[in-house]
Amino acid sequence: MSHTDTLFLPTMLAVVLSTTLFVMSMAFIVIPYAMGGHPGEPRVPAAQNGQFHPT
């Protein structure tokens, strides 16, 4: 095993924070996509059947 000069705690904190950020961002994108929008957003009835265009 080789000795490194990096400290364990900052490296572990960086890994935990980056993993948390990744999981939260994926949940923010994937869950509303599966639900058809964010909770509490008004739903456009035409968007449900594929006849809605945003322009």
Secondary structure by P-SEA (a helix, b strand, c coil): cccccccaaaaaaaaaaaaaaaaaaaaaccccccccccccccccccccccccccc
